[in-house]
Amino acid sequence: MRFLFKISFPVEAGNTAAKKDSLKSVQSILEQQKPEAVYFLAENGKRTAILIINMQDASEIPAIAEPWFLAFNASIDVSPVMIPADLQKAGPAIAQAVKTYG
């Protein structure tokens, strides 16, 4: 099951990490977590990372979140996401919902 993690660092924590180790801790966490995709952006004035991670179970979420919390005092939003094949598999359930409630 794929999850989208949106990880935002407070400006102060990001500045400290940039000055301390040029954000090498970001690279270290990413090497350990092996996300399918990673994007970086500025959102609401904060350094933000978007990660797509495929996990077998939701109980793996703390292993992903804790390094970001501890290293950057980050705030994290997590959402399950689908690829096109997942959406196709969901087609019968969507059709049933339309039939029942649409």
N, CA, C and O atoms as a MOPAC input file, in Angstrom:
PM7 MOZYME 1SCF
protein

 N      0.84600 1    -1.16000 1     0.00000 1
 C      0.00000 1     0.00000 1     0.00000 1
 C      0.89900 1     1.23200 1     0.00000 1
 O      1.84500 1     1.32600 1     0.78200 1
 N      0.59500 1     2.15500 1    -0.87200 1
 C      1.40400 1     3.36700 1    -0.97700 1
 C      0.82200 1     4.48200 1    -0.10700 1
 O     -0.39100 1     4.64900 1     0.02700 1
 N      1.75200 1     5.22900 1     0.47300 1
 C      1.37600 1     6.37500 1     1.28300 1
 C      2.13900 1     7.59900 1     0.80700 1
 O      3.30600 1     7.51000 1     0.42400 1
 N      1.46900 1     8.73900 1     0.83700 1
 C      2.10400 1    10.01500 1     0.56900 1
 C      2.40400 1    10.65700 1     1.91400 1
 O      1.50800 1    10.84800 1     2.73600 1
 N      3.65900 1    10.98400 1     2.12800 1
 C      4.08900 1    11.68600 1     3.32900 1
 C      4.42800 1    13.11300 1     2.93600 1
 O      5.26000 1    13.33000 1     2.05500 1
 N      3.80100 1    14.08100 1     3.56900 1
 C      4.18200 1    15.48100 1     3.39000 1
 C      4.88900 1    15.90600 1     4.66900 1
 O      4.29200 1    15.92800 1     5.74500 1
 N      6.16300 1    16.24100 1     4.54000 1
 C      7.00800 1    16.52100 1     5.69400 1
 C      7.46800 1    17.96600 1     5.60900 1
 O      8.14800 1    18.34800 1     4.65700 1
 N      7.09900 1    18.77400 1     6.60300 1
 C      7.47400 1    20.18900 1     6.61400 1
 C      8.34600 1    20.49100 1     7.81400 1
 O      8.03900 1    20.08800 1     8.93600 1
 N      9.44900 1    21.21100 1     7.56700 1
 C     10.38600 1    21.56500 1     8.63800 1
 C     10.14200 1    23.01000 1     9.05500 1
 O      9.95300 1    23.87000 1     8.19500 1
 N     10.14100 1    23.29200 1    10.34400 1
 C     10.14900 1    24.69200 1    10.76300 1
 C     11.40700 1    25.36600 1    10.19400 1
 O     12.45100 1    24.72800 1    10.06400 1
 N     11.30000 1    26.64100 1     9.86200 1
 C     12.42200 1    27.35600 1     9.25500 1
 C     13.68400 1    27.24300 1    10.11200 1
 O     14.76600 1    26.99500 1     9.58100 1
 N     13.56100 1    27.41900 1    11.41700 1
 C     14.72700 1    27.38200 1    12.29600 1
 C     15.43500 1    26.03200 1    12.24200 1
 O     16.66300 1    25.97500 1    12.17400 1
 N     14.66200 1    24.94200 1    12.27200 1
 C     15.25400 1    23.60100 1    12.23100 1
 C     15.94200 1    23.35200 1    10.88800 1
 O     17.02000 1    22.75900 1    10.84100 1
 N     15.32600 1    23.80200 1     9.80600 1
 C     15.93900 1    23.65300 1     8.48700 1
 C     17.21300 1    24.47200 1     8.37000 1
 O     18.20300 1    24.00500 1     7.80700 1
 N     17.19400 1    25.69400 1     8.89900 1
 C     18.38900 1    26.53800 1     8.85900 1
 C     19.51900 1    25.91600 1     9.66400 1
 O     20.66800 1    25.90600 1     9.22400 1
 N     19.19500 1    25.39800 1    10.83900 1
 C     20.21700 1    24.75700 1    11.67700 1
 C     20.83700 1    23.57000 1    10.94200 1
 O     22.05900 1    23.41700 1    10.92900 1
 N     19.99900 1    22.73100 1    10.33000 1
 C     20.50700 1    21.56100 1     9.60000 1
 C     21.33600 1    21.99100 1     8.39500 1
 O     22.36400 1    21.37900 1     8.10500 1
 N     20.90500 1    23.02800 1     7.69400 1
 C     21.65300 1    23.50200 1     6.53000 1
 C     23.03900 1    23.99700 1     6.93800 1
 O     24.02300 1    23.74200 1     6.24400 1
 N     23.11100 1    24.70000 1     8.06200 1
 C     24.39000 1    25.23000 1     8.53900 1
 C     25.27400 1    24.12900 1     9.12300 1
 O     26.49600 1    24.15900 1     8.97700 1
 N     24.64900 1    23.16600 1     9.77900 1
 C     25.39800 1    22.11100 1    10.47000 1
 C     26.00300 1    21.10400 1     9.50700 1
 O     27.19800 1    20.81500 1     9.57400 1
 N     25.17700 1    20.56500 1     8.60500 1
 C     25.66800 1    19.47000 1     7.75800 1
 C     25.16400 1    19.54200 1     6.32000 1
 O     25.12400 1    18.53000 1     5.62000 1
 N     24.78100 1    20.73800 1     5.88300 1
 C     24.28100 1    20.92700 1     4.50700 1
 C     23.11100 1    19.99600 1     4.20100 1
 O     22.96000 1    19.52700 1     3.07300 1
 N     22.30000 1    19.73700 1     5.19400 1
 C     21.11900 1    18.87500 1     5.05800 1
 C     21.48300 1    17.43000 1     4.69600 1
 O     20.67000 1    16.72100 1     4.10300 1
 N     22.69100 1    16.99100 1     5.04700 1
 C     23.08000 1    15.59300 1     4.80500 1
 C     22.18900 1    14.62800 1     5.57000 1
 O     22.03300 1    13.47600 1     5.16700 1
 N     21.60900 1    15.08300 1     6.65900 1
 C     20.70100 1    14.21200 1     7.40800 1
 C     19.46600 1    13.87000 1     6.57500 1
 O     18.90600 1    12.78400 1     6.72100 1
 N     19.03500 1    14.78500 1     5.70200 1
 C     17.92300 1    14.47700 1     4.79200 1
 C     18.32000 1    13.30000 1     3.90900 1
 O     17.56500 1    12.33900 1     3.76800 1
 N     19.49900 1    13.37900 1     3.32100 1
 C     19.97000 1    12.30600 1     2.44800 1
 C     20.08600 1    10.98800 1     3.19800 1
 O     19.74400 1     9.93400 1     2.66300 1
 N     20.56100 1    11.04300 1     4.41800 1
 C     20.70000 1     9.83200 1     5.22700 1
 C     19.34200 1     9.17900 1     5.49200 1
 O     19.19800 1     7.96200 1     5.37200 1
 N     18.35900 1     9.98700 1     5.85000 1
 C     17.00900 1     9.44800 1     6.10900 1
 C     16.44000 1     8.84800 1     4.82500 1
 O     15.86300 1     7.76100 1     4.85300 1
 N     16.59700 1     9.54600 1     3.70300 1
 C     16.05900 1     9.04900 1     2.43600 1
 C     16.72700 1     7.74100 1     2.01500 1
 O     16.05800 1     6.85000 1     1.49000 1
 N     18.01900 1     7.61500 1     2.23600 1
 C     18.70900 1     6.36500 1     1.90400 1
 C     18.17700 1     5.20200 1     2.73200 1
 O     18.07900 1     4.07700 1     2.24300 1
 N     17.83800 1     5.47700 1     3.97700 1
 C     17.30900 1     4.43100 1     4.85300 1
 C     15.86600 1     4.06800 1     4.47700 1
 O     15.48600 1     2.89800 1     4.53100 1
 N     15.06300 1     5.07000 1     4.09800 1
 C     13.63400 1     4.83300 1     3.84800 1
 C     13.33000 1     4.36100 1     2.43600 1
 O     12.30100 1     3.72100 1     2.22400 1
 N     14.17600 1     4.64900 1     1.47400 1
 C     14.02400 1     4.20700 1     0.09300 1
 C     12.63400 1     4.50700 1    -0.49800 1
 O     11.93800 1     3.58400 1    -0.92200 1
 N     12.23100 1     5.76900 1    -0.52900 1
 C     10.92600 1     6.09500 1    -1.12300 1
 C     10.90900 1     5.84800 1    -2.63100 1
 O     11.95200 1     5.87500 1    -3.28400 1
 N      9.71700 1     5.60600 1    -3.17700 1
 C      9.55700 1     5.44800 1    -4.63200 1
 C      9.83000 1     6.76300 1    -5.34900 1
 O     10.39800 1     6.78400 1    -6.44000 1
 N      9.41600 1     7.86300 1    -4.71800 1
 C      9.58900 1     9.19000 1    -5.30600 1
 C      9.75700 1    10.19600 1    -4.17700 1
 O      9.22100 1    10.02600 1    -3.08300 1
 N     10.52300 1    11.25900 1    -4.47400 1
 C     10.74500 1    12.34500 1    -3.51400 1
 C     10.72100 1    13.65800 1    -4.27900 1
 O     11.33100 1    13.78400 1    -5.34100 1
 N     10.01200 1    14.63100 1    -3.73000 1
 C      9.97300 1    15.97600 1    -4.29600 1
 C     10.17200 1    16.96500 1    -3.15400 1
 O      9.68900 1    16.75400 1    -2.04100 1
 N     10.89300 1    18.05100 1    -3.44500 1
 C     11.11500 1    19.09600 1    -2.46000 1
 C     10.48700 1    20.38900 1    -2.95800 1
 O     10.53100 1    20.69900 1    -4.14900 1
 N      9.90400 1    21.13600 1    -2.03200 1
 C      9.26300 1    22.39600 1    -2.37700 1
 C      9.22300 1    23.29600 1    -1.15500 1
 O      9.48600 1    22.86100 1    -0.03400 1
 N      8.89300 1    24.54200 1    -1.38700 1
 C      8.61000 1    25.46000 1    -0.28900 1
 C      7.09300 1    25.58100 1    -0.21600 1
 O      6.43600 1    25.88600 1    -1.21100 1
 N      6.55100 1    25.34300 1     0.96100 1
 C      5.09900 1    25.45000 1     1.13700 1
 C      4.83100 1    26.18600 1     2.44100 1
 O      5.33500 1    25.80900 1     3.49900 1
 N      4.04200 1    27.22500 1     2.35000 1
 C      3.73100 1    28.05700 1     3.52000 1
 C      5.00700 1    28.53700 1     4.21800 1
 O      5.05700 1    28.62600 1     5.44500 1
 N      6.02500 1    28.84200 1     3.43100 1
 C      7.26800 1    29.36600 1     3.96100 1
 C      8.16300 1    28.34000 1     4.63300 1
 O      9.13000 1    28.71100 1     5.30000 1
 N      7.86400 1    27.06400 1     4.47400 1
 C      8.65300 1    26.00700 1     5.11100 1
 C      9.26400 1    25.09900 1     4.06100 1
 O      8.69100 1    24.89300 1     2.99200 1
 N     10.43500 1    24.55500 1     4.37500 1
 C     11.00300 1    23.50600 1     3.54200 1
 C     10.09000 1    22.28800 1     3.67300 1
 O      9.74900 1    21.87200 1     4.78000 1
 N      9.70800 1    21.73700 1     2.55500 1
 C      8.75700 1    20.62300 1     2.56700 1
 C      9.23100 1    19.53600 1     1.61400 1
 O      9.76200 1    19.81900 1     0.54100 1
 N      9.03300 1    18.30400 1     2.02000 1
 C      9.33600 1    17.15200 1     1.17900 1
 C      8.06200 1    16.34100 1     0.99700 1
 O      7.27700 1    16.17700 1     1.93100 1
 N      7.86800 1    15.84400 1    -0.19800 1
 C      6.78100 1    14.91800 1    -0.50900 1
 C      7.43300 1    13.58100 1    -0.82900 1
 O      8.26500 1    13.49100 1    -1.73200 1
 N      7.06000 1    12.55400 1    -0.09700 1
 C      7.60000 1    11.21200 1    -0.31300 1
 C      6.46300 1    10.26800 1    -0.64600 1
 O      5.38800 1    10.35200 1    -0.05300 1
 N      6.69000 1     9.38100 1    -1.57800 1
 C      5.77200 1     8.27000 1    -1.84300 1
 C      6.50400 1     7.01400 1    -1.39000 1
 O      7.58200 1     6.69000 1    -1.88800 1
 N      5.89700 1     6.31400 1    -0.43500 1
 C      6.52900 1     5.12300 1     0.13500 1
 C      5.53500 1     3.96900 1     0.09400 1
 O      4.38500 1     4.10800 1     0.50900 1
 N      5.99500 1     2.83300 1    -0.41300 1
 C      5.17900 1     1.62800 1    -0.46700 1
 C      5.44400 1     0.81900 1     0.79700 1
 O      6.58000 1     0.42100 1     1.05700 1
 N      4.40000 1     0.57800 1     1.57900 1
 C      4.52800 1    -0.16300 1     2.83400 1
 C      3.56700 1    -1.33700 1     2.82200 1
 O      2.53700 1    -1.31100 1     2.14900 1
 N      3.91600 1    -2.35300 1     3.57000 1
 C      3.05600 1    -3.51700 1     3.69300 1
 C      1.94800 1    -3.30200 1     4.72000 1
 O      0.87900 1    -3.90800 1     4.63300 1
 N      2.21800 1    -2.42400 1     5.70400 1
 C      1.27700 1    -2.27300 1     6.80800 1
 C      1.39400 1    -0.86300 1     7.38500 1
 O      2.47900 1    -0.28200 1     7.41100 1
 N      0.28800 1    -0.33100 1     7.83900 1
 C      0.28300 1     1.01700 1     8.42100 1
 C      1.14800 1     1.10500 1     9.68000 1
 O      1.54600 1     2.20000 1    10.07700 1
 N      1.44000 1    -0.02100 1    10.30300 1
 C      2.29400 1    -0.00100 1    11.49600 1
 C      3.72000 1     0.45300 1    11.17300 1
 O      4.50400 1     0.71400 1    12.08500 1
 N      4.06200 1     0.55000 1     9.88700 1
 C      5.37900 1     1.02600 1     9.47800 1
 C      5.47800 1     2.54700 1     9.48800 1
 O      6.57100 1     3.09700 1     9.34900 1
 N      4.35200 1     3.22900 1     9.65000 1
 C      4.34900 1     4.69400 1     9.60700 1
 C      5.29200 1     5.31000 1    10.64400 1
 O      6.04100 1     6.22200 1    10.29200 1
 N      5.29500 1     4.86300 1    11.90100 1
 C      6.22700 1     5.47900 1    12.85500 1
 C      7.69400 1     5.36300 1    12.44700 1
 O      8.47400 1     6.28000 1    12.70600 1
 N      8.07900 1     4.27000 1    11.82300 1
 C      9.47200 1     4.12100 1    11.38800 1
 C      9.83400 1     5.15400 1    10.32500 1
 O     10.99400 1     5.55300 1    10.21300 1
 N      8.85500 1     5.58300 1     9.55400 1
 C      9.08300 1     6.63300 1     8.55500 1
 C      9.04800 1     8.00200 1     9.21200 1
 O      9.90600 1     8.84200 1     8.93700 1
 N      8.07500 1     8.23600 1    10.07100 1
 C      7.87500 1     9.57000 1    10.64700 1
 C      8.90900 1     9.96000 1    11.69000 1
 O      9.36700 1    11.10200 1    11.69700 1
 N      9.28800 1     9.05200 1    12.56400 1
 C     10.13800 1     9.41200 1    13.70300 1
 C     11.47300 1    10.06600 1    13.33100 1
 O     11.85700 1    11.04300 1    13.97400 1
 N     12.19900 1     9.56600 1    12.31300 1
 C     13.44400 1    10.25400 1    11.97900 1
 C     13.23800 1    11.72400 1    11.60800 1
 O     14.06300 1    12.57200 1    11.94800 1
 N     12.13900 1    12.02500 1    10.91200 1
 C     11.84900 1    13.41500 1    10.52600 1
 C     11.45900 1    14.24500 1    11.74300 1
 O     11.88000 1    15.39300 1    11.88500 1
 N     10.65100 1    13.65400 1    12.61700 1
 C     10.28900 1    14.36000 1    13.85100 1
 C     11.54400 1    14.70200 1    14.64800 1
 O     11.72700 1    15.84200 1    15.07700 1
 N     12.39900 1    13.71200 1    14.84100 1
 C     13.56500 1    13.87000 1    15.70400 1
 C     14.64000 1    14.75600 1    15.08600 1
 O     15.22600 1    15.58400 1    15.78400 1
 N     14.90800 1    14.60200 1    13.80300 1
 C     15.98500 1    15.36000 1    13.16000 1
 C     15.60300 1    16.80200 1    12.85900 1
 O     16.46000 1    17.68500 1    12.87800 1
 N     14.31200 1    17.05200 1    12.57800 1
 C     13.91200 1    18.37100 1    12.08300 1
 C     12.72100 1    18.99100 1    12.80400 1
 O     12.25200 1    20.06100 1    12.41500 1
 N     12.23000 1    18.33600 1    13.84400 1
 C     11.02400 1    18.84400 1    14.50000 1
 C      9.91800 1    19.05600 1    13.45900 1
 O      9.17500 1    20.03700 1    13.50800 1
 N      9.83200 1    18.12400 1    12.53000 1
 C      8.94100 1    18.24800 1    11.37500 1
 C      7.48100 1    18.00200 1    11.74000 1
 O      7.16400 1    17.31800 1    12.71300 1
 N      6.61100 1    18.58300 1    10.92800 1
 C      5.19300 1    18.20800 1    10.97500 1
 C      4.96300 1    17.30200 1     9.76700 1
 O      5.53700 1    17.51200 1     8.69900 1
 N      4.11700 1    16.29700 1     9.95600 1
 C      3.94100 1    15.27500 1     8.92900 1
 C      2.46200 1    14.99200 1     8.72400 1
 O      1.70200 1    14.80900 1     9.67500 1
 N      2.07900 1    14.96300 1     7.45800 1
 C      0.74700 1    14.51000 1     7.05600 1
 C      0.93300 1    13.23600 1     6.25100 1
 O      1.83000 1    13.15800 1     5.41100 1
 N      0.09800 1    12.23900 1     6.49800 1
 C      0.19400 1    10.95500 1     5.81200 1
 C     -1.16100 1    10.62600 1     5.19600 1
 O     -2.19700 1    10.72800 1     5.85400 1
 N     -1.13900 1    10.22700 1     3.91700 1
 C     -2.37400 1     9.85100 1     3.22500 1
 C     -2.12100 1     8.61500 1     2.38100 1
 O     -1.08900 1     8.52400 1     1.71700 1
 N     -3.04500 1     7.65900 1     2.39400 1
 C     -2.91300 1     6.54500 1     1.45400 1
 C     -3.15900 1     7.07300 1     0.04100 1
 O     -3.99400 1     7.95300 1    -0.16400 1
 N     -2.43000 1     6.53200 1    -0.92400 1
 C     -2.58800 1     6.94800 1    -2.31500 1
 C     -2.63900 1     5.71400 1    -3.21100 1
 O     -2.25900 1     4.61600 1    -2.80400 1
 N     -3.11900 1     5.91900 1    -4.44800 1
 C     -3.24000 1     4.81100 1    -5.39300 1
 C     -2.52400 1     5.14800 1    -6.68500 1
 O     -2.43700 1     6.31000 1    -7.08200 1
 N     -2.01800 1     4.11900 1    -7.33000 1
 C     -1.54400 1     4.23600 1    -8.70000 1
 C     -2.72000 1     3.84100 1    -9.60000 1
 O     -3.71900 1     3.32600 1    -9.09900 1
 N     -2.62600 1     4.07000 1   -10.91600 1
 C     -3.75100 1     3.73500 1   -11.79500 1
 C     -4.23700 1     2.29500 1   -11.66100 1
 O     -5.44100 1     2.05100 1   -11.73900 1
 N     -3.33800 1     1.33800 1   -11.46200 1
 C     -3.75500 1    -0.06200 1   -11.32800 1
 C     -4.61700 1    -0.25900 1   -10.08100 1
 O     -5.56600 1    -1.04400 1   -10.09800 1
 N     -4.28900 1     0.44900 1    -9.00300 1
 C     -5.09900 1     0.35400 1    -7.78500 1
 C     -6.50000 1     0.90600 1    -8.03100 1
 O     -7.49200 1     0.32400 1    -7.59200 1
 N     -6.57100 1     2.02700 1    -8.73200 1
 C     -7.87200 1     2.62600 1    -9.03300 1
 C     -8.70400 1     1.69300 1    -9.90600 1
 O     -9.91600 1     1.58100 1    -9.72200 1
 N     -8.05700 1     1.02700 1   -10.85100 1
 C     -8.76300 1     0.08300 1   -11.70300 1
 C     -9.33500 1    -1.07000 1   -10.86600 1
 O    -10.46800 1    -1.49500 1   -11.08900 1
 N     -8.55000 1    -1.57400 1    -9.90300 1
 C     -9.03900 1    -2.64600 1    -9.03500 1
 C    -10.22400 1    -2.17800 1    -8.19600 1
 O    -11.08400 1    -2.97800 1    -7.82700 1
 N    -10.26600 1    -0.88600 1    -7.89700 1
 C    -11.35800 1    -0.34200 1    -7.08500 1
 C    -12.63200 1    -0.11500 1    -7.90000 1
 O    -13.68800 1     0.17600 1    -7.33900 1
 N    -12.53100 1    -0.24700 1    -9.21500 1
 C    -13.66800 1     0.01500 1   -10.09500 1
 C    -14.96600 1    -0.65300 1    -9.69100 1
 O    -15.99100 1     0.02700 1    -9.65000 1
 N    -14.98800 1    -1.95100 1    -9.38800 1
 C    -16.24800 1    -2.59600 1    -9.00200 1
 C    -16.86000 1    -1.98900 1    -7.72600 1
 O    -18.08000 1    -1.85200 1    -7.63800 1
 N    -16.05000 1    -1.63600 1    -6.76700 1
 C    -16.57700 1    -1.02200 1    -5.53800 1
 C    -17.16400 1     0.35900 1    -5.83100 1
 O    -18.18300 1     0.74600 1    -5.26000 1
 N    -16.51000 1     1.08800 1    -6.72200 1
 C    -17.04300 1     2.40800 1    -7.10700 1
 C    -18.36800 1     2.23600 1    -7.82800 1
 O    -19.33100 1     2.95200 1    -7.55300 1
 N    -18.41600 1     1.28000 1    -8.75400 1
 C    -19.66300 1     1.02500 1    -9.48400 1
 C    -20.78900 1     0.61300 1    -8.55100 1
 O    -21.93500 1     1.01900 1    -8.74400 1
 N    -20.47400 1    -0.18700 1    -7.54400 1
 C    -21.48900 1    -0.60000 1    -6.57100 1
 C    -21.98600 1     0.60300 1    -5.76800 1
 O    -23.18400 1     0.72800 1    -5.51600 1
 N    -21.08100 1     1.47600 1    -5.36900 1
 C    -21.48400 1     2.67600 1    -4.61900 1
 C    -22.37000 1     3.57800 1    -5.47100 1
 O    -23.33500 1     4.15900 1    -4.97200 1
 N    -22.04600 1     3.69500 1    -6.74300 1
 C    -22.86900 1     4.50400 1    -7.64800 1
 C    -24.25400 1     3.88300 1    -7.76400 1
 O    -25.26600 1     4.58300 1    -7.73800 1
 N    -24.28300 1     2.57100 1    -7.89100 1
 C    -25.56100 1     1.87300 1    -8.04600 1
 C    -26.40900 1     2.03700 1    -6.78200 1
 O    -27.62100 1     2.23800 1    -6.87000 1
 N    -25.78700 1     1.95300 1    -5.63000 1
 C    -26.50300 1     2.00600 1    -4.36100 1
 C    -26.85500 1     3.42100 1    -3.93900 1
 O    -27.95900 1     3.66000 1    -3.45000 1
 N    -25.94500 1     4.35700 1    -4.11500 1
 C    -26.12000 1     5.70700 1    -3.56200 1
 C    -26.19900 1     6.81200 1    -4.60000 1
 O    -26.53700 1     7.94900 1    -4.27100 1
 N    -25.88900 1     6.49000 1    -5.85600 1
 C    -25.85500 1     7.53100 1    -6.88600 1
 C    -27.18900 1     7.77900 1    -7.46000 1
 O    -27.33400 1     8.62800 1    -8.34000 1

